[in-house]
Structures are given as structure tokens and as C-alpha cells.
Amino acid sequence: MKKTYEVIWAESAEKDLISIIDYISIDSPFVAHEKFKEIQTKASNLKIYPERGRIVRELQEQGIIQYRELIISPWRIIYRISEKKVYVLSVLDSRRNVEDILLGRFINPKPQ
């Protein structure tokens, strides 16, 4: 039997996803709903195969290897595995400067 993980969404990832879906829904509520389901499904599949995502290249270049990503073009689901949990940390548009966003969030997080 395969080991299963709990998938936990960080507040920042939830906000990212809501922003993406809100933006898409301006032009097409149907497409927004379909993208939402696709992103949710890919993330929930991490409960069985958490290591299927690749290490985030921009962070790896900085010596940071604990973050992985799944690509749902043009978005990137950034997550971290810890024990029996998968933490979804961000859902980012890869057309933006992802390195600055990630380094800002994961290296020098702002107090909330």
C-alpha cells in the first residue's frame, strides 16, 4: 500500500489561486472554473506522488532544494514536503519574475 500524505494549502497559495481564478473569470467564468478544478486536482494528487514535481530551478540555483513545483502552464504550483505532509505554498504565473517572488516569500518573508 502506498504511503499517503496530507495536502495543506498555505494562506498565500489560496490567495494566489483566488487571484488567478478571479482574473480568468473576467473573460470566461467557465474557463476559470475548469482551471480551478485542474489546479486543485493536480495539487490533491500530491497526496500519493509528492515527489513527482521537480525542484524549483530558481531556488536550486541559490542552494535551496526543499521546494518542488508542478507546472500547469502558465502557472507553477510551488510546494514543500515535510514528513507525511505536502504544503502548497504558492501558485504563480511563470510569465512573471518568479525568482524575485519566490526569494521574497521563502527567504525573507514579511511578518504577518
N, C-alpha and C positions, 0 to 999 in steps of 0.2 A: 504494500500500500504506500502511495506517495505521501510524503510529508506535506502538509498544507500550512500556509501562512495566513495571518490576518492582514488584510489590506486596510491601512488607515490613511485617510486624506488629511493633510495639514490644512489649516485655515487659508494659508496663502495659495495652495493649489486649488481649493474650492473657489476662491475669489478669481483666480486666473481663468478657471473653466467657465464661471458665470460671465465674465467679461467677454470671453470668446463667443459664447453662445448668444449673448445679448447683441453683440456686433453682427454676427451672421444673421440673426433673426430680423434685423432691419430690412434686409433684402429678401430673405426667404425663411419663414418660420419652419417650414418642412425640412429644409436642409439643416437648419440649426438643430432640430430635434434628432435627425439622423446622425449628425456629427457628435452630438451629446451621447447618444447610445453607443456609437463606435468607440469613443474615448473611454466611457465607463466600462464597456466590455473588455477592452484591451487592459485597462488597469485592474479589473477584477480577475482576469486570467493570471495575474501575477501571484495569486494565492497558490497556484500549483507550480508555475515555472518562473520564479522570481529572478533567476539568473540569466534569462533569455535576452534581456536587454544588454546593450553594450555599455562599456564605461564611457562616461561623458568626456569626449575628446578635449574640450577646452579646459576642463578641470584636471584631467590626466596630465596635460602639459605643465600644470602647476604642481604636480606631485600628489594630487588628490584623487584617490582611486575608489572611494567607497560609494560614489554616486553612479547610478546607471540611468539609461534612458530607453524609452520606446519611441519610435517615430510613427506618427500618423500625420503625414505631410499635409500642411507645413508645420505642424505642431510637434513638440517634443514633451513627453511625459517624463519628468525627472523624479527619480525615487532612490531610496536607500533601504538596504536590507539589514535588519538587526534581530538576531536570534530567530524567532518564529513570526516576525512582523515585517511587513513591507510598508514603508512610509512614503506616500506620494507627496512630493514636496512642491512641485511646480508643474504647470502646463504652459509652455512658452511657444511663441511664434518664432520659428527658426529664421525668419527673414529679418528679425531684429538682431542687435548685437547681443547675442546670447551670453558670450563670455562676461561682459560687464554686468549683466543681470545676475548671472549665477555667482560670480565672485562677490558681488554686493550682498546677495542674500545669504550665501553659505560661509563666507569668510568673515565679513564684517556686518553681521545682522544688526539692524536698528532695534533698540529696545521698544517693546510694545506697551 
